[in-house]
Amino acid sequence: MHPPQMTGLSPQEAGQPGLLSIGQSAGQGSARPIPWVTLALAGLLVAVHGVLVALGPVDVDALVRWGAKAGPLVLEAGQVWRLLSANLLHRDALHLALNVTVLVAAGTALERACRRRDYAALLIATGLTTMASSLAWSGAVSVGASGLVYGCMGALLVLGRRHRSRPGFRVRWLSGESALPTVLVFLWMGWTSVGVDNAGHLGGLVAGLLAGAFLDPRDSERASRTSLAKPLAGVLAALFVAGGVVMERSGWRVERDDGFGVAVAMPEGWRGEVDGQGRRTFSNGLPGLGRATFSAEAIEAGEPVDGLAQARHFHDETLPLGAPGPEGRTLSVQGPSRTLVGGRVAQRLRAELEGPDGGRHLLAFFVPRGEWVYRLVFTWPARWPAYQEVVGRMVAELRFDEPSVLREARGRALLSPGAPGPQRELGAVLRRLGLSREAVTPLAEAVRLSPSHVGARVELARALLDAGRVEEGCHAADEAQVYGPSETGALEAGVRCELARGALPRALERLEEARRVDPQDARLRAAEAALRTVLEASPSSMPRETSGPTPR
């Protein structure tokens, strides 16, 4: 009895056909068919990469432009076709050469073993499953035919094992016990390397293993009786898997910011980014072409405003025509114009930009909230109009909630109902957020509990004036000045009273008095200059002399 001989990847019993190593097939007898599908696919991969190289650097933007798997564009822009096209693209020549070399070896063996239509269906199903698995794992940009390679290897592994004892079976490639370690070595190499889409590799391998369970040799009786139903079923199964992944990953979530008191719906894949400038910024994760962003920022105005000044400042500073900006060169700007956002009156700006990665749209809203203005900015690529609907939904579902500072102030006021401090703090927060009518009650209670506290009286006067209760507000301002005759805040409350009454000269007198008390206050100095400008432009607002000599 001769001992078992070792040939290639699996043991060989004496007298049985040899099981050959990678890249080999056992050709016995008739001539082997030419693997037209494999050769055509390899030629297509080389040609596509050649065109990419001829058009410029093969960077991430070029790959995205030509059909790479980019999760946001698949899920948000509806470009599901990228799950197939991404299999035809490669990052560089080495990536291409490695995939084409192994694909030609594995694909040739599989195409010669099976019917071409079964093999073609396997490639389509494997390509879909590869990129669907990659999409399920991550929305990052991914390209390459390595999933097809793993699919062919998996199919050959199962097919060879199923028919290893079949007389005359011509393929003995990757069919022995040592084949699985070989595949695992390839997977391990990918798992320990940087920038490798291992989820796609696993998806392609699993698709190939499943397909191998249904493949039959081309010269078998079963294969001759099989119609197109089996390959079509394989493709439909892959489409079902891809569709399920797309549906599962296409959800939306609501992102809330307690500090701003803003809630906005956004696609599930969007993530927050570090801005470093006090803004909350989110994006779809793409680095250049295809990038879409949303940012929110709260601007302290110091006075109740309508957001128009902030919109004009943003227009002049960020979107000057023809000048380069952070999002690109400004081509055109529309607005500011009034609109509604989250049930609030706001100012809106629209802009068309041109950047290194193509045209971009910008949509900015300036939403007043008491002494604050929320600046909400959306940008998205003009190349894919479907993002217009994504941004439209985000704007339509944006809501303003109670910010954490107000919620905390309410809690402290409820816990200490007889303490003036929490009541005063609650009233001040309500007033600053534009809820002046609601602020009057806790501020009046704070004044009742602590009559000598000038700050509480000043806040009450401002809340009454902001709520349109002018005479009550003026009375509260006078009371504040009685308790704090040299307090800048009390003097400023008197200025606001006269402005609410329309008595501009009297307001200027009170403002000058406040300036004498605190001559270094830049805010009071600016207010005095602005009021003098208004008075000089409107001489009729000055009081007229009723007696005495006429000035010459």
C-alpha positions in Angstrom: 0.0 0.0 0.0 1.6 3.2 -1.1 1.4 6.1 1.4 -0.7 9.2 0.4 1.0 11.6 -1.9 0.8 15.4 -1.4 0.1 17.5 -4.5 -0.9 21.1 -4.3 -3.4 21.9 -1.6 -5.0 18.5 -0.7 -4.0 14.9 -0.2 -4.3 12.6 -3.2 -5.1 9.0 -3.0 -3.2 6.7 -5.3 -4.9 6.4 -8.7 -7.0 9.5 -8.3 -6.7 12.6 -10.4 -4.4 15.2 -8.8 -5.7 18.2 -6.9 -3.7 21.0 -8.2 -2.4 24.2 -6.6 -3.6 27.7 -7.0 -3.7 28.9 -10.6 -3.8 25.3 -12.0 -6.6 23.1 -13.4 -6.6 19.5 -14.3 -7.1 19.4 -18.0 -7.6 15.9 -19.2 -8.7 15.1 -22.7 -10.6 17.7 -24.7 -9.5 21.3 -25.0 -10.5 23.7 -22.3 -12.9 26.6 -23.2 -11.6 30.1 -23.4 -12.7 32.1 -20.3 -14.2 35.0 -22.3 -16.1 36.5 -19.3 -13.0 36.5 -17.1 -10.8 38.0 -19.8 -13.4 40.6 -20.6 -13.8 41.6 -17.0 -10.1 41.8 -16.5 -9.8 44.0 -19.6 -12.6 46.2 -18.4 -10.9 46.7 -15.0 -7.6 47.7 -16.7 -9.4 50.0 -19.1 -11.4 51.8 -16.5 -8.3 52.4 -14.4 -6.4 53.6 -17.5 -9.1 56.2 -18.2 -9.0 57.4 -14.6 -5.2 57.8 -14.7 -5.5 59.6 -18.1 -8.0 62.1 -16.7 -5.9 63.1 -13.6 -4.9 62.0 -10.2 -6.9 59.0 -8.9 -7.8 60.5 -5.6 -10.9 60.1 -3.4 -12.9 62.7 -5.3 -12.1 61.1 -8.7 -13.2 57.7 -7.4 -16.5 59.2 -6.0 -17.1 60.9 -9.3 -16.7 57.7 -11.2 -18.9 55.5 -9.0 -17.1 54.5 -5.8 -19.2 53.1 -3.0 -19.9 56.2 -0.9 -22.5 55.5 1.8 -24.1 58.9 1.9 -24.6 59.0 -1.9 -26.1 55.5 -1.9 -28.4 56.1 1.1 -29.2 59.8 0.8 -28.9 60.5 -2.9 -30.4 57.2 -4.0 -27.4 56.1 -6.1 -27.7 52.3 -5.5 -25.9 51.6 -8.8 -22.7 52.4 -6.9 -22.9 48.9 -5.3 -22.0 47.5 -8.7 -19.8 50.2 -10.2 -17.5 50.4 -7.2 -16.3 46.8 -8.0 -14.7 48.2 -11.2 -12.6 50.9 -9.7 -9.1 50.7 -8.1 -7.0 53.1 -6.0 -3.7 52.5 -7.8 -1.8 50.2 -10.1 -0.7 47.8 -7.4 -4.3 47.4 -6.1 -5.4 46.7 -9.7 -2.6 44.3 -10.5 -3.1 42.2 -7.4 -6.9 41.9 -7.9 -6.6 41.2 -11.7 -3.9 38.5 -11.2 -5.9 36.5 -8.7 -9.2 37.1 -10.4 -7.9 35.8 -13.7 -6.6 32.6 -12.0 -9.7 32.0 -9.9 -12.2 33.2 -12.5 -10.7 31.2 -15.3 -10.9 28.0 -13.2 -14.5 28.7 -12.2 -15.6 29.8 -15.7 -14.2 26.6 -17.2 -15.9 24.5 -14.6 -19.4 26.0 -14.8 -21.7 27.5 -17.4 -20.9 31.0 -18.3 -24.3 32.3 -17.4 -24.0 30.8 -13.9 -20.5 32.3 -13.6 -21.7 35.8 -14.8 -24.6 35.6 -12.3 -22.1 34.7 -9.6 -20.0 37.8 -10.4 -23.0 40.1 -10.3 -24.4 38.7 -7.1 -20.9 38.7 -5.4 -20.3 42.3 -6.5 -23.6 43.4 -5.0 -23.1 41.5 -1.8 -19.5 42.7 -1.4 -20.5 46.4 -1.5 -23.7 45.8 0.5 -21.6 44.2 3.3 -19.2 47.1 3.1 -22.2 49.6 3.3 -23.6 47.7 6.3 -20.3 48.1 8.1 -19.4 51.6 7.1 -20.4 54.5 4.8 -16.8 55.2 3.9 -15.6 55.3 0.3 -14.7 51.8 -1.0 -13.6 50.4 -4.3 -12.0 47.3 -5.8 -12.7 43.9 -7.3 -11.3 42.0 -4.3 -14.8 41.0 -3.3 -15.2 39.3 -6.7 -11.9 37.5 -6.1 -13.1 36.2 -2.7 -16.4 35.2 -4.3 -14.7 33.1 -6.9 -12.4 31.5 -4.3 -15.3 30.7 -2.0 -17.3 29.2 -4.9 -14.4 27.1 -6.1 -13.8 25.9 -2.5 -17.3 24.6 -2.1 -17.7 23.4 -5.7 -14.4 21.4 -5.5 -15.3 19.8 -2.3 -18.8 18.8 -3.5 -17.5 17.2 -6.6 -14.0 16.1 -5.6 -14.8 12.4 -6.3 -16.6 13.0 -9.6 -14.8 11.1 -12.4 -13.3 13.4 -15.0 -14.2 16.6 -13.1 -11.7 19.0 -14.6 -11.3 21.5 -11.8 -9.4 20.5 -8.7 -8.6 24.1 -7.6 -8.8 25.0 -3.9 -10.7 21.8 -3.1 -8.7 20.3 -0.4 -8.4 20.6 3.4 -5.5 23.1 3.0 -7.6 25.5 0.9 -9.4 26.9 3.9 -6.2 28.0 5.6 -5.1 29.7 2.4 -8.3 31.7 2.3 -8.0 32.5 5.9 -4.4 33.8 5.4 -5.7 36.2 2.7 -8.4 37.4 5.1 -5.8 37.8 7.9 -3.5 39.8 5.6 -6.4 42.2 4.9 -7.5 42.4 8.5 -4.0 43.5 9.6 -3.5 46.0 6.8 -4.6 49.7 6.8 -7.3 50.9 4.5 -8.7 47.4 3.6 -12.4 46.9 3.4 -12.6 43.6 5.3 -16.4 43.7 5.5 -16.6 43.7 1.7 -14.1 40.8 1.6 -16.2 38.7 4.0 -19.4 39.6 2.1 -17.8 38.4 -1.2 -16.5 35.2 0.4 -19.8 34.3 2.0 -21.6 35.0 -1.3 -19.2 32.7 -3.1 -19.5 30.0 -0.5 -23.3 30.0 -0.8 -23.2 30.1 -4.6 -20.8 27.2 -4.7 -23.4 25.0 -2.9 -25.7 25.5 -5.9 -23.2 25.4 -8.8 -22.8 22.3 -11.0 -20.1 21.4 -13.5 -20.9 22.5 -17.0 -20.7 18.9 -18.4 -23.0 17.4 -15.7 -26.5 16.2 -16.5 -28.0 18.4 -13.9 -26.4 21.5 -15.4 -27.7 20.6 -18.9 -31.3 20.5 -17.5 -31.0 23.7 -15.5 -32.6 26.8 -17.0 -32.0 30.5 -16.2 -34.0 30.2 -13.0 -31.0 29.4 -10.8 -28.7 32.2 -11.9 -31.6 34.7 -11.8 -32.5 33.5 -8.3 -28.9 34.1 -7.2 -28.9 37.7 -8.6 -32.4 38.4 -7.0 -31.2 37.1 -3.7 -28.2 39.5 -3.8 -30.6 42.3 -4.8 -32.7 41.4 -1.8 -29.7 41.5 0.5 -28.5 44.9 -0.9 -32.0 46.3 -0.7 -32.4 45.2 2.9 -29.1 46.9 3.8 -30.0 50.1 2.1 -33.4 50.2 3.8 -31.9 49.5 7.2 -29.2 52.1 6.8 -31.4 54.8 5.3 -33.1 55.8 8.6 -33.1 59.2 10.2 -32.5 60.3 13.7 -33.2 63.5 15.7 -30.1 65.2 17.1 -30.8 67.5 20.1 -28.5 70.1 21.5 -29.6 71.0 25.1 -27.3 74.0 25.2 -28.9 75.6 22.1 -32.3 74.1 22.6 -32.4 73.0 19.0 -33.6 69.6 17.6 -32.9 68.7 14.0 -33.6 65.5 12.1 -30.8 64.2 10.0 -29.8 61.0 8.2 -28.6 58.2 10.5 -25.1 58.3 9.0 -24.3 61.9 9.8 -21.9 62.5 12.6 -20.8 65.4 14.7 -17.4 67.0 14.0 -15.0 69.0 16.1 -15.3 72.6 15.0 -13.2 74.5 17.6 -15.2 77.7 17.2 -18.2 77.1 19.4 -20.4 75.7 16.6 -22.1 72.3 16.5 -21.2 70.8 13.1 -22.5 67.7 11.4 -21.6 66.1 8.0 -22.3 63.1 5.9 -18.7 62.0 6.4 -17.4 62.5 2.8 -14.1 64.4 2.7 -14.6 66.5 -0.5 -16.9 65.8 -3.5 -20.3 64.8 -2.2 -19.8 66.4 1.2 -22.9 67.9 2.9 -22.8 69.7 6.2 -25.0 71.4 8.8 -23.8 73.8 11.5 -25.5 75.6 14.3 -24.2 78.6 16.2 -25.7 80.9 18.8 -24.8 84.6 18.5 -25.3 86.9 21.5 -26.8 90.1 20.2 -27.4 91.8 23.6 -30.8 93.1 22.6 -33.9 91.5 21.1 -33.3 91.6 17.3 -34.8 90.1 14.2 -31.6 88.5 12.8 -31.3 90.9 9.8 -28.1 92.5 11.0 -26.5 89.1 11.5 -27.6 87.9 8.1 -26.1 91.0 6.4 -22.9 90.6 8.4 -22.7 86.9 7.2 -23.3 88.1 3.6 -20.6 90.7 3.8 -18.0 88.7 5.7 -18.5 85.2 4.4 -20.2 85.5 1.0 -18.7 88.5 -0.8 -19.2 87.9 -4.5 -16.2 86.5 -6.3 -14.2 86.1 -3.2 -13.0 82.7 -1.9 -14.6 81.5 1.3 -14.4 78.4 3.5 -16.9 76.6 1.3 -15.7 78.0 -2.1 -15.9 81.1 -4.3 -19.2 82.9 -4.1 -21.0 83.0 -7.5 -24.4 84.4 -6.4 -26.4 85.3 -3.3 -30.1 85.7 -2.8 -31.5 87.5 0.3 -31.7 88.1 3.1 -35.5 87.4 3.0 -38.0 86.6 5.7 -39.2 83.1 6.2 -40.3 80.7 8.9 -38.0 78.0 10.6 -39.4 75.8 13.3 -42.4 78.1 13.7 -40.2 81.2 14.2 -39.7 84.2 11.9 -36.2 84.1 10.5 -33.9 85.6 7.8 -32.7 83.4 5.0 -29.8 83.6 2.6 -29.2 81.4 -0.4 -25.8 81.2 -2.2 -24.2 79.3 -5.1 -20.6 78.5 -4.6 -17.8 77.1 -6.7 -15.1 75.0 -5.0 -12.3 72.7 -6.0 -14.6 69.8 -5.8 -17.4 71.3 -7.9 -20.4 73.5 -7.4 -22.1 73.8 -4.0 -25.3 75.2 -2.6 -25.5 77.1 0.7 -28.6 77.8 2.7 -28.3 79.9 5.9 -31.0 80.9 8.4 -30.8 83.5 11.1 -33.4 82.8 13.8 -33.9 85.3 16.6 -34.5 84.1 20.1 -34.6 87.0 22.5 -31.1 88.4 22.8 -29.7 85.5 20.8 -29.6 84.7 17.1 -29.2 81.2 15.9 -27.2 80.8 12.7 -28.1 77.6 11.0 -26.0 76.8 7.8 -26.5 74.0 5.4 -24.2 73.1 2.5 -24.5 70.3 -0.1 -23.1 69.4 -3.5 -24.8 70.8 -6.6 -23.7 67.7 -8.5 -26.4 65.6 -6.8 -29.8 67.5 -6.7 -31.3 64.7 -4.4 -29.6 66.5 -1.5 -32.0 69.3 -2.0 -34.7 67.0 -0.6 -32.5 65.9 2.3 -31.8 69.5 3.3 -35.4 70.4 2.8 -36.5 67.7 5.2 -33.9 68.8 7.8 -35.2 72.4 7.6 -38.9 71.3 7.7 -38.4 69.1 10.8 -36.1 71.5 12.8 -37.6 72.4 16.1 -36.7 74.7 19.0 -36.8 73.1 22.5 -36.2 74.5 25.9 -32.5 75.0 26.4 -30.8 73.4 29.4 -30.1 76.8 31.1 -33.8 77.5 31.2 -34.7 74.0 32.3 -32.2 74.2 35.1 -33.4 77.6 36.2 -37.0 76.3 36.4 -35.8 73.4 38.5 -34.0 75.7 41.0 -37.0 78.0 41.2 -39.3 75.1 41.9 -37.0 73.7 44.6 -36.7 77.1 46.4 -40.0 78.9 45.9 -39.3 81.3 48.8 -35.8 82.3 47.7 -35.4 85.5 45.6 -32.2 84.4 43.9 -33.7 81.4 41.9 -36.8 83.5 41.0 -34.6 86.3 39.7 -32.4 83.9 37.8 -35.4 82.3 36.2 -36.9 85.6 35.2 -33.6 86.8 33.7 -33.2 83.6 31.6 -36.8 83.9 30.3 -36.3 87.5 29.4 -33.1 86.8 27.5 -34.7 84.1 25.6 -37.5 86.4 24.4 -40.1 85.1 26.9 -40.7 88.5 28.5 -44.3 88.1 29.4 -43.5 84.8 31.2 -40.5 86.5 32.9 -42.6 89.1 34.6 -44.1 86.8 37.2 -40.9 85.3 38.7 -39.2 88.7 38.5 -42.1 90.4 40.4 -41.8 87.7 43.0 -38.1 88.2 43.3 -38.7 92.0 43.9 -41.3 91.2 46.5 -39.0 88.8 48.3 -36.0 91.2 48.1 -37.2 94.8 47.6 -33.7 96.4 47.8 -32.1 94.2 45.1 -31.6 96.7 42.3 -30.7 94.0 39.7 -34.1 92.3 40.2 -35.9 95.6 39.7 -33.9 96.4 36.5 -34.7 92.9 35.1 -38.4 93.5 35.9 -38.4 96.9 34.2 -36.8 95.4 31.1 -39.2 92.5 31.0 -42.2 94.8 31.3 -40.9 97.1 28.6 -40.1 94.2 26.2 -43.6 92.8 26.8 -45.1 96.2 25.7 -46.2 97.3 29.2 -44.5 100.6 28.9 -45.9 102.6 31.8 -45.5 99.7 34.2 -41.9 99.2 32.9 -41.1 102.9 33.4 -42.5 102.8 36.9 -40.2 99.8 37.6 -37.3 101.7 36.1 -37.9 104.7 38.3 -38.1 102.4 41.4 -34.8 100.8 40.4 -33.2 104.2 40.2 -34.6 105.1 43.7 -32.9 102.0 45.2 -29.7 102.4 43.0 -29.3 106.0 42.0 -25.7 105.4 40.8 -26.2 101.9 39.4 -25.5 101.8 35.7 -28.2 99.2 35.2 -30.9 101.3 36.8 -29.9 104.4 34.7 -29.9 102.2 31.6 -33.5 101.0 32.5 -34.5 104.7 32.5 -33.0 105.1 29.1 -35.0 102.2 27.8 -38.2 103.7 29.3 -37.7 106.9 27.4 -37.0 105.1 24.2 -40.2 103.1 24.6 -42.1 106.3 25.1 -40.5 107.8 22.0 -38.8 110.6 24.0 -35.4 110.4 22.3 -33.9 113.7 23.7 -34.9 112.6 27.2 -33.3 109.2 26.5 -30.1 110.9 25.5 -30.0 112.9 28.7 -30.4 109.7 30.8 -27.8 108.0 28.7 -25.3 110.8 29.2 -26.0 110.5 33.0 -25.2 106.8 32.8 -22.0 107.6 30.9 -20.9 110.0 33.6 -21.3 107.2 36.1 -19.4 104.7 34.0 -17.4 106.5 31.3 -15.4 103.4 30.4 -18.5 101.3 29.4 -18.0 100.8 25.7 -21.5 99.6 25.2 -23.0 102.8 26.7 -20.6 104.8 24.6 -21.7 103.1 21.4 -25.4 103.5 22.4 -24.8 107.2 22.9 -23.2 107.7 19.6 -26.0 105.8 17.8 -28.7 107.8 19.5 -26.9 111.1 18.7 -26.8 110.0 15.0 -30.6 109.3 15.1 -31.3 112.7 16.7 -29.1 114.5 14.2 -30.9 112.8 11.3 -34.3 113.7 12.8 -34.3 117.3 14.1 -38.0 117.3 14.5 -37.7 115.0 17.4 -35.8 117.7 19.4 -38.0 119.9 21.7 -38.8 123.3 20.4 -38.3 126.6 22.3 -41.5 128.2 23.4 -40.0 131.5 24.7 -36.8 133.3 24.8 -34.5 134.5 22.0 -34.1 132.5 18.8 -30.7 130.9 18.4 -28.6 132.5 15.7 
